Amino acid sequence: MTGSEPQPAQASAAIAFVGAGNMAAAIIGGLIQNGYCASNIIASDPNQAQLEQLHEKFAITTEADNLKAVAKADVVLLAVKPQVLGSVAKALAPALTHQPLIISIAAGIPIASLAAWLGDSQALVRCMPNTPALVGVGASGLYANAYTNPAQRALAEQILAAVGVVAWLDEESQIDAVTAVSGSGPAYFFYVMEAMIEEGVRQGLSADLARQLTIETALGAATLAKASDEAPAELRRRVTSPGGTTEQAIRRFDEAGLPAIFAEAMVACAERSVTLAEELGNTDQ
Ligand SMILES: NC(=O)c1ccc[n+]([C@@H]2O[C@H](COP(=O)([O-])OP(=O)(O)OC[C@H]3O[C@@H](n4cnc5c(N)ncnc54)[C@H](OP(=O)(O)O)[C@@H]3O)[C@@H](O)[C@H]2O)c1
């Protein structure tokens, strides 16, 4: 994994964001924060208010027309919803004859579909980010096709590292596992938080206090796990004294088969990632 200390991306590369919503805004914000030159960033979107907001906040160039936005770009970052990516990409194809690097952050859209829509020999990077990217602590899995050269791979990595850690995948199919771990993973932790807050309240804490203690505990555990050389299993053992309080809780989790429940949930998630790719990536639509 890389990206915990993002490096400034190649300052000279012109980046066009197609789709200027939440994820695009987060990545643009990360790039600017890392010293990327605002004049090298352009964003296009049908939503004029969104474009104005981005221009005011980051002083980037904005453009209502996707084709004009990508015309001189070295990198085109596709940040529209997966459901509209097919039509957006097909319309963009004629404006990509200068063969920029294309990065897609759309969940569930395979490289083969992107190539069918955008042109067979385009350099393509498929990325699976997650929602903590919105606050700069995301985790992204990246897969590049054979047309992507080393400089383009480095550039893709630097762009995504602006919003968190980045890991390259050897096989595109690993995107499904990344989806099961980090893509959907934030929701698993939110779900655990919900249950902890609810039970904290039931045991007599105010809702505010239960929420605060739960969130700080999640953050503290993640920070400790990240800073430590020990595996999470060892960190857990260290706070589980024989005959103590934590042991009682962990015993209940084990009796309920929690690891198997997680495995089952993550298998279901990865399987849905496969079928979603078949549905969303349908190039006949
Ligand atoms: N949010 C996340 O944490 C997350 C995590 C993993 C992957 N992703 C992926 O990131 C992508 C963007 O997600 P998001 O949360 O940023 O969505 P979003 O906030 O809805 O942003 C998408 C933007 O694209 C615009 N758009 C729609 N049609 C367009 C067109 N024809 N040309 C140009 N722009 C167009 C939308 O405008 P309107 O609002 O006017 O429709 C909207 O501003 C999605 O593909 C998603 O799968 C997001």
PDBQT file of the ligand as one rigid body, heavy atoms in Angstrom, charges set to zero:
ROOT
HETATM    1  N1  LIG A 301     -18.876   8.393  -3.047  1.00  0.00    +0.000 N 
HETATM    2  C1  LIG A 301     -18.013   7.416  -2.792  1.00  0.00    +0.000 C 
HETATM    3  O1  LIG A 301     -17.486   7.274  -1.711  1.00  0.00    +0.000 OA
HETATM    4  C2  LIG A 301     -17.616   6.431  -3.845  1.00  0.00    +0.000 A 
HETATM    5  C3  LIG A 301     -16.926   5.277  -3.483  1.00  0.00    +0.000 A 
HETATM    6  C4  LIG A 301     -16.530   4.402  -4.489  1.00  0.00    +0.000 A 
HETATM    7  C5  LIG A 301     -16.795   4.699  -5.822  1.00  0.00    +0.000 A 
HETATM    8  N2  LIG A 301     -17.485   5.835  -6.117  1.00  0.00    +0.000 N 
HETATM    9  C6  LIG A 301     -17.780   6.114  -7.507  1.00  0.00    +0.000 C 
HETATM   10  O2  LIG A 301     -17.479   7.456  -7.803  1.00  0.00    +0.000 OA
HETATM   11  C7  LIG A 301     -18.342   7.915  -8.825  1.00  0.00    +0.000 C 
HETATM   12  C8  LIG A 301     -18.881   9.269  -8.439  1.00  0.00    +0.000 C 
HETATM   13  O3  LIG A 301     -19.592   9.140  -7.207  1.00  0.00    +0.000 OA
HETATM   14  P1  LIG A 301     -20.057  10.422  -6.398  1.00  0.00    +0.000 P 
HETATM   15  O4  LIG A 301     -20.439   9.952  -5.054  1.00  0.00    +0.000 OA
HETATM   16  O5  LIG A 301     -19.065  11.504  -6.565  1.00  0.00    +0.000 OA
HETATM   17  O6  LIG A 301     -21.395  10.777  -7.236  1.00  0.00    +0.000 OA
HETATM   18  P2  LIG A 301     -22.060  12.214  -7.423  1.00  0.00    +0.000 P 
HETATM   19  O7  LIG A 301     -21.800  13.084  -6.255  1.00  0.00    +0.000 OA
HETATM   20  O8  LIG A 301     -23.476  11.945  -7.831  1.00  0.00    +0.000 OA
HETATM   21  O9  LIG A 301     -21.254  12.808  -8.666  1.00  0.00    +0.000 OA
HETATM   22  C9  LIG A 301     -21.504  12.465  -9.980  1.00  0.00    +0.000 C 
HETATM   23  C10 LIG A 301     -21.602  13.742 -10.778  1.00  0.00    +0.000 C 
HETATM   24  O10 LIG A 301     -21.686  13.428 -12.157  1.00  0.00    +0.000 OA
HETATM   25  C11 LIG A 301     -22.595  14.367 -12.730  1.00  0.00    +0.000 C 
HETATM   26  N3  LIG A 301     -23.089  13.924 -14.025  1.00  0.00    +0.000 N 
HETATM   27  C12 LIG A 301     -24.247  13.299 -14.341  1.00  0.00    +0.000 A 
HETATM   28  N4  LIG A 301     -24.338  13.128 -15.668  1.00  0.00    +0.000 NA
HETATM   29  C13 LIG A 301     -23.202  13.646 -16.202  1.00  0.00    +0.000 A 
HETATM   30  C14 LIG A 301     -22.727  13.773 -17.523  1.00  0.00    +0.000 A 
HETATM   31  N5  LIG A 301     -23.406  13.320 -18.573  1.00  0.00    +0.000 N 
HETATM   32  N6  LIG A 301     -21.528  14.366 -17.721  1.00  0.00    +0.000 NA
HETATM   33  C15 LIG A 301     -20.806  14.842 -16.683  1.00  0.00    +0.000 A 
HETATM   34  N7  LIG A 301     -21.218  14.752 -15.401  1.00  0.00    +0.000 NA
HETATM   35  C16 LIG A 301     -22.395  14.145 -15.163  1.00  0.00    +0.000 A 
HETATM   36  C17 LIG A 301     -23.670  14.468 -11.693  1.00  0.00    +0.000 C 
HETATM   37  O11 LIG A 301     -24.475  15.617 -11.930  1.00  0.00    +0.000 OA
HETATM   38  P3  LIG A 301     -26.002  15.596 -11.407  1.00  0.00    +0.000 P 
HETATM   39  O12 LIG A 301     -25.927  15.599  -9.924  1.00  0.00    +0.000 OA
HETATM   40  O13 LIG A 301     -26.576  16.827 -11.995  1.00  0.00    +0.000 OA
HETATM   41  O14 LIG A 301     -26.605  14.323 -11.944  1.00  0.00    +0.000 OA
HETATM   42  C18 LIG A 301     -22.846  14.579 -10.430  1.00  0.00    +0.000 C 
HETATM   43  O15 LIG A 301     -22.461  15.915 -10.176  1.00  0.00    +0.000 OA
HETATM   44  C19 LIG A 301     -19.438   6.863  -8.997  1.00  0.00    +0.000 C 
HETATM   45  O16 LIG A 301     -19.228   6.151 -10.199  1.00  0.00    +0.000 OA
HETATM   46  C20 LIG A 301     -19.261   5.942  -7.826  1.00  0.00    +0.000 C 
HETATM   47  O17 LIG A 301     -19.519   4.586  -8.153  1.00  0.00    +0.000 OA
HETATM   48  C21 LIG A 301     -17.905   6.699  -5.169  1.00  0.00    +0.000 A 
ENDROOT
TORSDOF 0
